[in-house]
């Protein structure tokens, strides 16, 4: 899908607006998501966003994103 940092920001904006309230698995693997996108995902997860997320596939998660996921019991890889 070629979702990069801007795509992650748009996705998180939609989620913050009420989209995907029952999302349990998010597969972003194979997309060029950089440090900014991963930091935004981590902040959203730490802030309680993606409340039902159980699994996040992103390929190579940053330490910050991994810690945010582990803090919420989200399987990340």
Beta strands, then each sheet from edge to edge (+ up, - down):
strand 1: 25-27
strand 2: 55-57
strand 3: 75-76
sheet 1: 1+ 2+ 3+
end
